[in-house]
């Protein structure tokens, strides 16, 4: 068994999920953990400092037994820009705003206002119609305000753009780091809740 599997077994054995495992050239070993997700559970728990300390202590023993050479071990939570790597991650965060980078541009199949060379998108993650497919929905930014003295035009309705994709087409996906410093939801979000 390799040291990566030993780390994953240790994290899972302690009741957590291994989100990411990264080893840098400078000797840093970074382990990212989260609570496992179970569909239908009403409340989500967050990783605490005590959780990180517990995993760190256990991993120090495992890494010594495995003979892994590292200078520093860092255990942390995924944060607000959590990576999405597996289908289970996508299922967990359906309805959330996601930053998505494709492996290749969307090509000539791009519809509407989407440039065919575009690879990066931000939108709301949705389940696709077929198994194993996903959609990203967003509204393009409104056009700039007309110049002073230009004739006023009727406001055009905003068009929702939709990108269908599979996980094989994704280079990287993360939860969009959207922070509300005021601690209040926008008025229309509060009305829809």
TIVO-2410 file (N, C-alpha, C; in nm, 3 decimals):
# residues 193
REC num residu      c1      c2      c3 atome chaine
REC   1      X   0.086  -0.119   0.000     N      A
REC   1      X   0.000   0.000   0.000    CA      A
REC   1      X   0.090   0.124   0.000     C      A
REC   2      X   0.058   0.220  -0.087     N      A
REC   2      X   0.134   0.345  -0.094    CA      A
REC   2      X   0.093   0.440   0.018     C      A
REC   3      X   0.175   0.541   0.036     N      A
REC   3      X   0.148   0.635   0.145    CA      A
REC   3      X   0.019   0.714   0.121     C      A
REC   4      X  -0.019   0.739  -0.007     N      A
REC   4      X  -0.143   0.812  -0.036    CA      A
REC   4      X  -0.264   0.732   0.012     C      A
REC   5      X  -0.263   0.601  -0.013     N      A
REC   5      X  -0.372   0.517   0.034    CA      A
REC   5      X  -0.375   0.511   0.185     C      A
REC   6      X  -0.257   0.509   0.249     N      A
REC   6      X  -0.250   0.507   0.395    CA      A
REC   6      X  -0.309   0.635   0.454     C      A
REC   7      X  -0.281   0.749   0.389     N      A
REC   7      X  -0.338   0.876   0.435    CA      A
REC   7      X  -0.490   0.872   0.420     C      A
REC   8      X  -0.538   0.827   0.303     N      A
REC   8      X  -0.683   0.823   0.281    CA      A
REC   8      X  -0.752   0.729   0.379     C      A
REC   9      X  -0.696   0.611   0.402     N      A
REC   9      X  -0.756   0.517   0.497    CA      A
REC   9      X  -0.760   0.574   0.638     C      A
REC  10      X  -0.655   0.645   0.675     N      A
REC  10      X  -0.650   0.706   0.808    CA      A
REC  10      X  -0.757   0.813   0.823     C      A
REC  11      X  -0.768   0.901   0.723     N      A
REC  11      X  -0.867   1.009   0.728    CA      A
REC  11      X  -1.009   0.951   0.733     C      A
REC  12      X  -1.037   0.855   0.645     N      A
REC  12      X  -1.169   0.793   0.640    CA      A
REC  12      X  -1.196   0.716   0.770     C      A
REC  13      X  -1.094   0.648   0.821     N      A
REC  13      X  -1.108   0.574   0.947    CA      A
REC  13      X  -1.143   0.662   1.065     C      A
REC  14      X  -1.101   0.788   1.060     N      A
REC  14      X  -1.134   0.883   1.168    CA      A
REC  14      X  -1.272   0.946   1.147     C      A
REC  15      X  -1.339   0.912   1.037     N      A
REC  15      X  -1.474   0.961   1.014    CA      A
REC  15      X  -1.484   1.083   0.924     C      A
REC  16      X  -1.376   1.116   0.853     N      A
REC  16      X  -1.374   1.232   0.765    CA      A
REC  16      X  -1.366   1.187   0.621     C      A
REC  17      X  -1.376   1.283   0.530     N      A
REC  17      X  -1.358   1.259   0.387    CA      A
REC  17      X  -1.228   1.327   0.345     C      A
REC  18      X  -1.147   1.259   0.264     N      A
REC  18      X  -1.026   1.319   0.209    CA      A
REC  18      X  -1.065   1.396   0.084     C      A
REC  19      X  -1.053   1.528   0.089     N      A
REC  19      X  -1.090   1.613  -0.024    CA      A
REC  19      X  -0.971   1.629  -0.118     C      A
REC  20      X  -0.852   1.650  -0.062     N      A
REC  20      X  -0.735   1.676  -0.145    CA      A
REC  20      X  -0.610   1.633  -0.069     C      A
REC  21      X  -0.511   1.590  -0.145     N      A
REC  21      X  -0.381   1.552  -0.091    CA      A
REC  21      X  -0.277   1.609  -0.185     C      A
REC  22      X  -0.191   1.695  -0.132     N      A
REC  22      X  -0.094   1.765  -0.216    CA      A
REC  22      X   0.044   1.758  -0.150     C      A
REC  23      X   0.144   1.729  -0.232     N      A
REC  23      X   0.282   1.725  -0.182    CA      A
REC  23      X   0.365   1.819  -0.266     C      A
REC  24      X   0.426   1.920  -0.201     N      A
REC  24      X   0.505   2.018  -0.275    CA      A
REC  24      X   0.652   1.979  -0.273     C      A
REC  25      X   0.727   2.042  -0.361     N      A
REC  25      X   0.871   2.015  -0.372    CA      A
REC  25      X   0.946   2.060  -0.247     C      A
REC  26      X   0.892   2.157  -0.175     N      A
REC  26      X   0.959   2.209  -0.056    CA      A
REC  26      X   0.938   2.125   0.068     C      A
REC  27      X   0.873   2.011   0.056     N      A
REC  27      X   0.853   1.923   0.171    CA      A
REC  27      X   0.721   1.942   0.242     C      A
REC  28      X   0.634   2.026   0.190     N      A
REC  28      X   0.503   2.048   0.252    CA      A
REC  28      X   0.409   1.937   0.207     C      A
REC  29      X   0.341   1.878   0.302     N      A
REC  29      X   0.239   1.779   0.274    CA      A
REC  29      X   0.107   1.838   0.323     C      A
REC  30      X   0.018   1.870   0.227     N      A
REC  30      X  -0.109   1.936   0.260    CA      A
REC  30      X  -0.224   1.837   0.243     C      A
REC  31      X  -0.301   1.819   0.351     N      A
REC  31      X  -0.414   1.728   0.352    CA      A
REC  31      X  -0.539   1.810   0.379     C      A
REC  32      X  -0.638   1.798   0.290     N      A
REC  32      X  -0.763   1.872   0.307    CA      A
REC  32      X  -0.873   1.773   0.339     C      A
REC  33      X  -0.946   1.800   0.449     N      A
REC  33      X  -1.049   1.708   0.496    CA      A
REC  33      X  -1.183   1.780   0.506     C      A
REC  34      X  -1.288   1.701   0.506     N      A
REC  34      X  -1.423   1.753   0.526    CA      A
REC  34      X  -1.505   1.643   0.590     C      A
REC  35      X  -1.624   1.678   0.636     N      A
REC  35      X  -1.716   1.576   0.685    CA      A
REC  35      X  -1.779   1.508   0.565     C      A
REC  36      X  -1.799   1.377   0.572     N      A
REC  36      X  -1.865   1.309   0.460    CA      A
REC  36      X  -2.006   1.363   0.441     C      A
REC  37      X  -2.048   1.366   0.315     N      A
REC  37      X  -2.181   1.416   0.282    CA      A
REC  37      X  -2.276   1.299   0.266     C      A
REC  38      X  -2.392   1.311   0.326     N      A
REC  38      X  -2.497   1.212   0.310    CA      A
REC  38      X  -2.620   1.284   0.257     C      A
REC  39      X  -2.669   1.243   0.139     N      A
REC  39      X  -2.788   1.310   0.083    CA      A
REC  39      X  -2.904   1.305   0.180     C      A
REC  40      X  -2.973   1.417   0.190     N      A
REC  40      X  -3.091   1.424   0.274    CA      A
REC  40      X  -3.067   1.469   0.417     C      A
REC  41      X  -2.940   1.477   0.459     N      A
REC  41      X  -2.915   1.527   0.594    CA      A
REC  41      X  -2.940   1.677   0.597     C      A
REC  42      X  -3.015   1.725   0.696     N      A
REC  42      X  -3.055   1.866   0.696    CA      A
REC  42      X  -2.945   1.965   0.728     C      A
REC  43      X  -2.852   1.930   0.814     N      A
REC  43      X  -2.754   2.029   0.860    CA      A
REC  43      X  -2.613   1.986   0.820     C      A
REC  44      X  -2.537   2.081   0.772     N      A
REC  44      X  -2.399   2.053   0.733    CA      A
REC  44      X  -2.306   2.094   0.847     C      A
REC  45      X  -2.211   2.007   0.878     N      A
REC  45      X  -2.113   2.037   0.981    CA      A
REC  45      X  -1.989   2.097   0.917     C      A
REC  46      X  -1.915   2.172   0.996     N      A
REC  46      X  -1.793   2.235   0.946    CA      A
REC  46      X  -1.672   2.179   1.020     C      A
REC  47      X  -1.560   2.172   0.953     N      A
REC  47      X  -1.435   2.124   1.012    CA      A
REC  47      X  -1.383   2.229   1.110     C      A
REC  48      X  -1.343   2.184   1.227     N      A
REC  48      X  -1.290   2.274   1.331    CA      A
REC  48      X  -1.140   2.254   1.345     C      A
REC  49      X  -1.078   2.339   1.423     N      A
REC  49      X  -0.935   2.326   1.453    CA      A
REC  49      X  -0.909   2.194   1.525     C      A
REC  50      X  -1.000   2.153   1.612     N      A
REC  50      X  -0.984   2.027   1.684    CA      A
REC  50      X  -0.985   1.908   1.589     C      A
REC  51      X  -1.070   1.914   1.486     N      A
REC  51      X  -1.072   1.808   1.385    CA      A
REC  51      X  -0.937   1.799   1.315     C      A
REC  52      X  -0.883   1.912   1.277     N      A
REC  52      X  -0.753   1.916   1.208    CA      A
REC  52      X  -0.642   1.863   1.298     C      A
REC  53      X  -0.646   1.900   1.424     N      A
REC  53      X  -0.544   1.851   1.519    CA      A
REC  53      X  -0.552   1.699   1.535     C      A
REC  54      X  -0.673   1.647   1.543     N      A
REC  54      X  -0.693   1.503   1.558    CA      A
REC  54      X  -0.635   1.427   1.439     C      A
REC  55      X  -0.664   1.474   1.319     N      A
REC  55      X  -0.613   1.409   1.198    CA      A
REC  55      X  -0.462   1.425   1.189     C      A
REC  56      X  -0.410   1.542   1.224     N      A
REC  56      X  -0.265   1.566   1.220    CA      A
REC  56      X  -0.192   1.468   1.310     C      A
REC  57      X  -0.238   1.452   1.434     N      A
REC  57      X  -0.172   1.361   1.528    CA      A
REC  57      X  -0.169   1.219   1.472     C      A
REC  58      X  -0.280   1.172   1.419     N      A
REC  58      X  -0.286   1.036   1.367    CA      A
REC  58      X  -0.199   1.020   1.242     C      A
REC  59      X  -0.202   1.121   1.153     N      A
REC  59      X  -0.122   1.112   1.031    CA      A
REC  59      X   0.027   1.115   1.059     C      A
REC  60      X   0.070   1.184   1.164     N      A
REC  60      X   0.212   1.186   1.196    CA      A
REC  60      X   0.263   1.045   1.224     C      A
REC  61      X   0.184   0.965   1.296     N      A
REC  61      X   0.221   0.826   1.322    CA      A
REC  61      X   0.223   0.744   1.194     C      A
REC  62      X   0.119   0.758   1.112     N      A
REC  62      X   0.107   0.680   0.988    CA      A
REC  62      X   0.221   0.713   0.893     C      A
REC  63      X   0.253   0.841   0.878     N      A
REC  63      X   0.359   0.882   0.786    CA      A
REC  63      X   0.496   0.834   0.834     C      A
REC  64      X   0.516   0.827   0.965     N      A
REC  64      X   0.641   0.775   1.019    CA      A
REC  64      X   0.654   0.626   0.988     C      A
REC  65      X   0.545   0.551   1.008     N      A
REC  65      X   0.546   0.408   0.979    CA      A
REC  65      X   0.569   0.384   0.830     C      A
REC  66      X   0.508   0.466   0.744     N      A
REC  66      X   0.521   0.451   0.599    CA      A
REC  66      X   0.656   0.503   0.548     C      A
REC  67      X   0.732   0.572   0.633     N      A
REC  67      X   0.863   0.624   0.593    CA      A
REC  67      X   0.856   0.740   0.496     C      A
REC  68      X   0.751   0.820   0.507     N      A
REC  68      X   0.734   0.933   0.417    CA      A
REC  68      X   0.820   1.049   0.464     C      A
REC  69      X   0.901   1.102   0.375     N      A
REC  69      X   0.989   1.215   0.407    CA      A
REC  69      X   0.915   1.345   0.376     C      A
REC  70      X   0.888   1.423   0.478     N      A
REC  70      X   0.824   1.553   0.462    CA      A
REC  70      X   0.877   1.646   0.570     C      A
REC  71      X   0.870   1.776   0.544     N      A
REC  71      X   0.919   1.874   0.641    CA      A
REC  71      X   0.805   1.929   0.726     C      A
REC  72      X   0.687   1.945   0.662     N      A
REC  72      X   0.575   2.005   0.736    CA      A
REC  72      X   0.445   1.939   0.689     C      A
REC  73      X   0.359   1.909   0.786     N      A
REC  73      X   0.228   1.852   0.758    CA      A
REC  73      X   0.123   1.958   0.790     C      A
REC  74      X   0.036   1.982   0.693     N      A
REC  74      X  -0.068   2.083   0.710    CA      A
REC  74      X  -0.203   2.016   0.682     C      A
REC  75      X  -0.291   2.016   0.781     N      A
REC  75      X  -0.425   1.958   0.766    CA      A
REC  75      X  -0.524   2.072   0.780     C      A
REC  76      X  -0.616   2.083   0.684     N      A
REC  76      X  -0.713   2.193   0.688    CA      A
REC  76      X  -0.844   2.156   0.623     C      A
REC  77      X  -0.936   2.251   0.628     N      A
REC  77      X  -1.068   2.234   0.567    CA      A
REC  77      X  -1.062   2.283   0.423     C      A
REC  78      X  -1.160   2.247   0.341     N      A
REC  78      X  -1.157   2.289   0.201    CA      A
REC  78      X  -1.180   2.437   0.179     C      A
REC  79      X  -1.239   2.508   0.273     N      A
REC  79      X  -1.260   2.651   0.258    CA      A
REC  79      X  -1.377   2.684   0.167     C      A
REC  80      X  -1.393   2.813   0.138     N      A
REC  80      X  -1.510   2.857   0.061    CA      A
REC  80      X  -1.495   2.831  -0.088     C      A
REC  81      X  -1.374   2.799  -0.134     N      A
REC  81      X  -1.354   2.767  -0.276    CA      A
REC  81      X  -1.320   2.619  -0.292     C      A
REC  82      X  -1.399   2.536  -0.227     N      A
REC  82      X  -1.378   2.392  -0.223    CA      A
REC  82      X  -1.371   2.334  -0.364     C      A
REC  83      X  -1.271   2.249  -0.391     N      A
REC  83      X  -1.264   2.186  -0.523    CA      A
REC  83      X  -1.372   2.080  -0.538     C      A
REC  84      X  -1.421   2.064  -0.660     N      A
REC  84      X  -1.516   1.959  -0.694    CA      A
REC  84      X  -1.443   1.862  -0.785     C      A
REC  85      X  -1.428   1.738  -0.743     N      A
REC  85      X  -1.349   1.643  -0.821    CA      A
REC  85      X  -1.428   1.520  -0.865     C      A
REC  86      X  -1.522   1.478  -0.783     N      A
REC  86      X  -1.594   1.354  -0.809    CA      A
REC  86      X  -1.743   1.383  -0.830     C      A
REC  87      X  -1.812   1.289  -0.893     N      A
REC  87      X  -1.955   1.305  -0.919    CA      A
REC  87      X  -2.030   1.334  -0.788     C      A
REC  88      X  -1.985   1.272  -0.680     N      A
REC  88      X  -2.049   1.294  -0.549    CA      A
REC  88      X  -2.037   1.441  -0.506     C      A
REC  89      X  -1.924   1.505  -0.536     N      A
REC  89      X  -1.907   1.648  -0.505    CA      A
REC  89      X  -2.007   1.732  -0.583     C      A
REC  90      X  -2.024   1.698  -0.710     N      A
REC  90      X  -2.118   1.773  -0.794    CA      A
REC  90      X  -2.261   1.754  -0.742     C      A
REC  91      X  -2.297   1.632  -0.704     N      A
REC  91      X  -2.430   1.607  -0.649    CA      A
REC  91      X  -2.452   1.687  -0.521     C      A
REC  92      X  -2.351   1.693  -0.440     N      A
REC  92      X  -2.360   1.763  -0.312    CA      A
REC  92      X  -2.385   1.912  -0.329     C      A
REC  93      X  -2.328   1.972  -0.434     N      A
REC  93      X  -2.336   2.116  -0.448    CA      A
REC  93      X  -2.425   2.163  -0.564     C      A
REC  94      X  -2.520   2.080  -0.604     N      A
REC  94      X  -2.620   2.122  -0.703    CA      A
REC  94      X  -2.693   2.243  -0.646     C      A
REC  95      X  -2.710   2.347  -0.729     N      A
REC  95      X  -2.777   2.470  -0.685    CA      A
REC  95      X  -2.681   2.577  -0.634     C      A
REC  96      X  -2.553   2.543  -0.619     N      A
REC  96      X  -2.452   2.639  -0.573    CA      A
REC  96      X  -2.383   2.705  -0.693     C      A
REC  97      X  -2.323   2.822  -0.669     N      A
REC  97      X  -2.246   2.891  -0.773    CA      A
REC  97      X  -2.108   2.828  -0.779     C      A
REC  98      X  -2.066   2.793  -0.901     N      A
REC  98      X  -1.943   2.718  -0.924    CA      A
REC  98      X  -1.859   2.789  -1.029     C      A
REC  99      X  -1.726   2.789  -1.010     N      A
REC  99      X  -1.631   2.832  -1.113    CA      A
REC  99      X  -1.583   2.706  -1.183     C      A
REC 100      X  -1.598   2.704  -1.316     N      A
REC 100      X  -1.569   2.585  -1.394    CA      A
REC 100      X  -1.471   2.620  -1.505     C      A
REC 101      X  -1.366   2.539  -1.520     N      A
REC 101      X  -1.272   2.553  -1.631    CA      A
REC 101      X  -1.272   2.423  -1.709     C      A
REC 102      X  -1.300   2.434  -1.840     N      A
REC 102      X  -1.303   2.318  -1.927    CA      A
REC 102      X  -1.162   2.283  -1.974     C      A
REC 103      X  -1.142   2.159  -2.012     N      A
REC 103      X  -1.013   2.115  -2.066    CA      A
REC 103      X  -0.988   2.177  -2.204     C      A
REC 104      X  -1.095   2.195  -2.281     N      A
REC 104      X  -1.084   2.253  -2.417    CA      A
REC 104      X  -1.194   2.356  -2.433     C      A
REC 105      X  -1.173   2.454  -2.520     N      A
REC 105      X  -1.279   2.553  -2.545    CA      A
REC 105      X  -1.406   2.484  -2.595     C      A
REC 106      X  -1.520   2.553  -2.579     N      A
REC 106      X  -1.648   2.492  -2.615    CA      A
REC 106      X  -1.661   2.470  -2.764     C      A
REC 107      X  -1.581   2.536  -2.846     N      A
REC 107      X  -1.580   2.515  -2.991    CA      A
REC 107      X  -1.696   2.583  -3.060     C      A
REC 108      X  -1.720   2.544  -3.182     N      A
REC 108      X  -1.821   2.609  -3.265    CA      A
REC 108      X  -1.962   2.580  -3.216     C      A
REC 109      X  -1.978   2.485  -3.126     N      A
REC 109      X  -2.112   2.451  -3.076    CA      A
REC 109      X  -2.165   2.558  -2.981     C      A
REC 110      X  -2.082   2.656  -2.944     N      A
REC 110      X  -2.127   2.760  -2.852    CA      A
REC 110      X  -2.244   2.837  -2.909     C      A
REC 111      X  -2.345   2.858  -2.829     N      A
REC 111      X  -2.466   2.925  -2.874    CA      A
REC 111      X  -2.472   3.066  -2.814     C      A
REC 112      X  -2.542   3.154  -2.882     N      A
REC 112      X  -2.571   3.286  -2.827    CA      A
REC 112      X  -2.447   3.370  -2.806     C      A
REC 113      X  -2.439   3.431  -2.687     N      A
REC 113      X  -2.335   3.528  -2.657    CA      A
REC 113      X  -2.206   3.464  -2.609     C      A
REC 114      X  -2.197   3.332  -2.608     N      A
REC 114      X  -2.078   3.265  -2.557    CA      A
REC 114      X  -1.975   3.253  -2.669     C      A
REC 115      X  -1.856   3.305  -2.644     N      A
REC 115      X  -1.748   3.295  -2.743    CA      A
REC 115      X  -1.703   3.151  -2.756     C      A
REC 116      X  -1.678   3.103  -2.878     N      A
REC 116      X  -1.640   2.963  -2.898    CA      A
REC 116      X  -1.504   2.927  -2.839     C      A
REC 117      X  -1.421   3.027  -2.807     N      A
REC 117      X  -1.290   2.999  -2.749    CA      A
REC 117      X  -1.292   3.001  -2.596     C      A
REC 118      X  -1.407   3.018  -2.538     N      A
REC 118      X  -1.419   3.033  -2.393    CA      A
REC 118      X  -1.403   2.899  -2.322     C      A
REC 119      X  -1.327   2.902  -2.209     N      A
REC 119      X  -1.305   2.782  -2.129    CA      A
REC 119      X  -1.348   2.801  -1.984     C      A
REC 120      X  -1.361   2.926  -1.938     N      A
REC 120      X  -1.392   2.952  -1.797    CA      A
REC 120      X  -1.533   3.006  -1.784     C      A
REC 121      X  -1.604   2.953  -1.683     N      A
REC 121      X  -1.744   2.991  -1.663    CA      A
REC 121      X  -1.772   2.999  -1.513     C      A
REC 122      X  -1.870   3.082  -1.478     N      A
REC 122      X  -1.922   3.089  -1.341    CA      A
REC 122      X  -2.073   3.086  -1.352     C      A
REC 123      X  -2.133   2.992  -1.282     N      A
REC 123      X  -2.278   2.981  -1.287    CA      A
REC 123      X  -2.330   2.885  -1.182     C      A
REC 124      X  -2.460   2.863  -1.187     N      A
REC 124      X  -2.526   2.775  -1.091    CA      A
REC 124      X  -2.520   2.632  -1.146     C      A
REC 125      X  -2.474   2.541  -1.064     N      A
REC 125      X  -2.461   2.401  -1.102    CA      A
REC 125      X  -2.597   2.332  -1.096     C      A
REC 126      X  -2.630   2.259  -1.202     N      A
REC 126      X  -2.756   2.184  -1.211    CA      A
REC 126      X  -2.726   2.042  -1.260     C      A
REC 127      X  -2.812   1.949  -1.224     N      A
REC 127      X  -2.804   1.812  -1.274    CA      A
REC 127      X  -2.847   1.813  -1.420     C      A
REC 128      X  -2.778   1.738  -1.506     N      A
REC 128      X  -2.814   1.728  -1.647    CA      A
REC 128      X  -2.933   1.634  -1.665     C      A
REC 129      X  -2.982   1.630  -1.787     N      A
REC 129      X  -3.097   1.545  -1.818    CA      A
REC 129      X  -3.058   1.397  -1.825     C      A
REC 130      X  -2.941   1.366  -1.877     N      A
REC 130      X  -2.895   1.228  -1.887    CA      A
REC 130      X  -2.804   1.195  -1.769     C      A
REC 131      X  -2.798   1.069  -1.730     N      A
REC 131      X  -2.707   1.031  -1.620    CA      A
REC 131      X  -2.563   1.069  -1.654     C      A
REC 132      X  -2.491   1.121  -1.555     N      A
REC 132      X  -2.352   1.158  -1.574    CA      A
REC 132      X  -2.331   1.291  -1.643     C      A
REC 133      X  -2.439   1.366  -1.666     N      A
REC 133      X  -2.425   1.498  -1.728    CA      A
REC 133      X  -2.464   1.606  -1.630     C      A
REC 134      X  -2.409   1.723  -1.653     N      A
REC 134      X  -2.431   1.838  -1.565    CA      A
REC 134      X  -2.456   1.960  -1.650     C      A
REC 135      X  -2.512   2.064  -1.589     N      A
REC 135      X  -2.535   2.192  -1.657    CA      A
REC 135      X  -2.485   2.304  -1.567     C      A
REC 136      X  -2.440   2.408  -1.633     N      A
REC 136      X  -2.405   2.532  -1.564    CA      A
REC 136      X  -2.492   2.640  -1.624     C      A
REC 137      X  -2.564   2.714  -1.540     N      A
REC 137      X  -2.654   2.819  -1.587    CA      A
REC 137      X  -2.607   2.953  -1.534     C      A
REC 138      X  -2.608   3.055  -1.622     N      A
REC 138      X  -2.569   3.189  -1.581    CA      A
REC 138      X  -2.635   3.291  -1.672     C      A
REC 139      X  -2.637   3.415  -1.627     N      A
REC 139      X  -2.687   3.527  -1.706    CA      A
REC 139      X  -2.567   3.613  -1.740     C      A
REC 140      X  -2.548   3.639  -1.869     N      A
REC 140      X  -2.436   3.725  -1.911    CA      A
REC 140      X  -2.454   3.864  -1.852     C      A
REC 141      X  -2.344   3.933  -1.826     N      A
REC 141      X  -2.350   4.069  -1.775    CA      A
REC 141      X  -2.429   4.157  -1.870     C      A
REC 142      X  -2.504   4.251  -1.813     N      A
REC 142      X  -2.583   4.343  -1.896    CA      A
REC 142      X  -2.489   4.431  -1.978     C      A
REC 143      X  -2.529   4.471  -2.098     N      A
REC 143      X  -2.443   4.559  -2.178    CA      A
REC 143      X  -2.425   4.694  -2.109     C      A
REC 144      X  -2.318   4.762  -2.146     N      A
REC 144      X  -2.287   4.892  -2.086    CA      A
REC 144      X  -2.401   4.991  -2.113     C      A
REC 145      X  -2.414   5.088  -2.026     N      A
REC 145      X  -2.517   5.190  -2.041    CA      A
REC 145      X  -2.490   5.272  -2.168     C      A
REC 146      X  -2.597   5.314  -2.238     N      A
REC 146      X  -2.576   5.394  -2.359    CA      A
REC 146      X  -2.511   5.528  -2.326     C      A
REC 147      X  -2.441   5.582  -2.424     N      A
REC 147      X  -2.376   5.711  -2.408    CA      A
REC 147      X  -2.480   5.821  -2.390     C      A
REC 148      X  -2.440   5.927  -2.327     N      A
REC 148      X  -2.529   6.042  -2.309    CA      A
REC 148      X  -2.569   6.097  -2.445     C      A
REC 149      X  -2.695   6.120  -2.463     N      A
REC 149      X  -2.746   6.173  -2.588    CA      A
REC 149      X  -2.787   6.065  -2.687     C      A
REC 150      X  -2.749   5.940  -2.661     N      A
REC 150      X  -2.789   5.830  -2.750    CA      A
REC 150      X  -2.936   5.797  -2.722     C      A
REC 151      X  -3.006   5.752  -2.824     N      A
REC 151      X  -3.148   5.720  -2.801    CA      A
REC 151      X  -3.162   5.606  -2.702     C      A
REC 152      X  -3.261   5.617  -2.615     N      A
REC 152      X  -3.285   5.512  -2.515    CA      A
REC 152      X  -3.351   5.394  -2.583     C      A
REC 153      X  -3.303   5.277  -2.546     N      A
REC 153      X  -3.363   5.156  -2.599    CA      A
REC 153      X  -3.438   5.086  -2.486     C      A
REC 154      X  -3.532   5.010  -2.526     N      A
REC 154      X  -3.608   4.931  -2.430    CA      A
REC 154      X  -3.512   4.826  -2.372     C      A
REC 155      X  -3.519   4.803  -2.242     N      A
REC 155      X  -3.432   4.705  -2.179    CA      A
REC 155      X  -3.460   4.567  -2.236     C      A
REC 156      X  -3.355   4.503  -2.285     N      A
REC 156      X  -3.371   4.370  -2.341    CA      A
REC 156      X  -3.371   4.268  -2.228     C      A
REC 157      X  -3.457   4.165  -2.238     N      A
REC 157      X  -3.459   4.064  -2.133    CA      A
REC 157      X  -3.325   3.991  -2.128     C      A
REC 158      X  -3.280   3.958  -2.008     N      A
REC 158      X  -3.154   3.887  -1.994    CA      A
REC 158      X  -3.174   3.741  -2.033     C      A
REC 159      X  -3.079   3.690  -2.107     N      A
REC 159      X  -3.088   3.552  -2.155    CA      A
REC 159      X  -3.004   3.463  -2.063     C      A
REC 160      X  -3.065   3.356  -2.019     N      A
REC 160      X  -2.993   3.259  -1.938    CA      A
REC 160      X  -2.912   3.170  -2.032     C      A
REC 161      X  -2.782   3.165  -2.009     N      A
REC 161      X  -2.693   3.079  -2.086    CA      A
REC 161      X  -2.683   2.944  -2.014     C      A
REC 162      X  -2.674   2.837  -2.090     N      A
REC 162      X  -2.665   2.703  -2.032    CA      A
REC 162      X  -2.551   2.629  -2.101     C      A
REC 163      X  -2.464   2.571  -2.021     N      A
REC 163      X  -2.354   2.489  -2.072    CA      A
REC 163      X  -2.373   2.348  -2.018     C      A
REC 164      X  -2.389   2.253  -2.108     N      A
REC 164      X  -2.395   2.113  -2.068    CA      A
REC 164      X  -2.255   2.054  -2.073     C      A
REC 165      X  -2.223   1.966  -1.977     N      A
REC 165      X  -2.089   1.907  -1.974    CA      A
REC 165      X  -2.090   1.775  -1.899     C      A
REC 166      X  -1.981   1.700  -1.916     N      A
REC 166      X  -1.956   1.580  -1.837    CA      A
REC 166      X  -1.828   1.604  -1.758     C      A
REC 167      X  -1.803   1.521  -1.659     N      A
REC 167      X  -1.684   1.541  -1.575    CA      A
REC 167      X  -1.555   1.522  -1.654     C      A
REC 168      X  -1.557   1.443  -1.760     N      A
REC 168      X  -1.438   1.423  -1.843    CA      A
REC 168      X  -1.395   1.551  -1.913     C      A
REC 169      X  -1.488   1.645  -1.931     N      A
REC 169      X  -1.457   1.770  -2.001    CA      A
REC 169      X  -1.404   1.879  -1.908     C      A
REC 170      X  -1.402   1.852  -1.777     N      A
REC 170      X  -1.367   1.954  -1.677    CA      A
REC 170      X  -1.220   1.942  -1.638     C      A
REC 171      X  -1.149   2.055  -1.648     N      A
REC 171      X  -1.012   2.062  -1.597    CA      A
REC 171      X  -1.015   2.089  -1.447     C      A
REC 172      X  -1.097   2.187  -1.407     N      A
REC 172      X  -1.106   2.223  -1.266    CA      A
REC 172      X  -1.243   2.282  -1.238     C      A
REC 173      X  -1.296   2.249  -1.122     N      A
REC 173      X  -1.421   2.308  -1.076    CA      A
REC 173      X  -1.409   2.334  -0.927     C      A
REC 174      X  -1.460   2.450  -0.886     N      A
REC 174      X  -1.457   2.489  -0.744    CA      A
REC 174      X  -1.584   2.563  -0.711     C      A
REC 175      X  -1.620   2.559  -0.584     N      A
REC 175      X  -1.728   2.647  -0.539    CA      A
REC 175      X  -1.678   2.789  -0.557     C      A
REC 176      X  -1.764   2.876  -0.604     N      A
REC 176      X  -1.725   3.016  -0.622    CA      A
REC 176      X  -1.714   3.082  -0.485     C      A
REC 177      X  -1.603   3.149  -0.459     N      A
REC 177      X  -1.584   3.213  -0.328    CA      A
REC 177      X  -1.664   3.343  -0.317     C      A
REC 178      X  -1.792   3.330  -0.289     N      A
REC 178      X  -1.880   3.446  -0.277    CA      A
REC 178      X  -1.898   3.476  -0.128     C      A
REC 179      X  -1.858   3.595  -0.087     N      A
REC 179      X  -1.863   3.633   0.053    CA      A
REC 179      X  -1.956   3.752   0.069     C      A
REC 180      X  -2.045   3.743   0.166     N      A
REC 180      X  -2.135   3.854   0.196    CA      A
REC 180      X  -2.092   3.912   0.330     C      A
REC 181      X  -2.020   4.024   0.325     N      A
REC 181      X  -1.966   4.083   0.446    CA      A
REC 181      X  -2.071   4.151   0.532     C      A
REC 182      X  -2.187   4.179   0.475     N      A
REC 182      X  -2.292   4.246   0.551    CA      A
REC 182      X  -2.372   4.149   0.634     C      A
REC 183      X  -2.361   4.020   0.604     N      A
REC 183      X  -2.433   3.921   0.683    CA      A
REC 183      X  -2.580   3.912   0.648     C      A
REC 184      X  -2.619   3.978   0.540     N      A
REC 184      X  -2.758   3.974   0.497    CA      A
REC 184      X  -2.765   3.921   0.356     C      A
REC 185      X  -2.875   3.853   0.326     N      A
REC 185      X  -2.896   3.806   0.190    CA      A
REC 185      X  -2.959   3.919   0.109     C      A
REC 186      X  -2.938   3.918  -0.022     N      A
REC 186      X  -3.005   4.017  -0.106    CA      A
REC 186      X  -3.155   4.003  -0.092     C      A
REC 187      X  -3.225   4.113  -0.113     N      A
REC 187      X  -3.369   4.117  -0.093    CA      A
REC 187      X  -3.443   4.009  -0.172     C      A
REC 188      X  -3.408   3.991  -0.301     N      A
REC 188      X  -3.479   3.892  -0.380    CA      A
REC 188      X  -3.447   3.750  -0.336     C      A
REC 189      X  -3.327   3.725  -0.283     N      A
REC 189      X  -3.294   3.591  -0.231    CA      A
REC 189      X  -3.374   3.564  -0.105     C      A
REC 190      X  -3.394   3.666  -0.022     N      A
REC 190      X  -3.471   3.649   0.101    CA      A
REC 190      X  -3.617   3.622   0.069     C      A
REC 191      X  -3.668   3.684  -0.038     N      A
REC 191      X  -3.809   3.664  -0.076    CA      A
REC 191      X  -3.832   3.525  -0.128     C      A
REC 192      X  -3.730   3.466  -0.195     N      A
REC 192      X  -3.745   3.332  -0.252    CA      A
REC 192      X  -3.723   3.221  -0.151     C      A
REC 193      X  -3.669   3.254  -0.036     N      A
REC 193      X  -3.637   3.151   0.064    CA      A
REC 193      X  -3.762   3.105   0.137     C      A
***
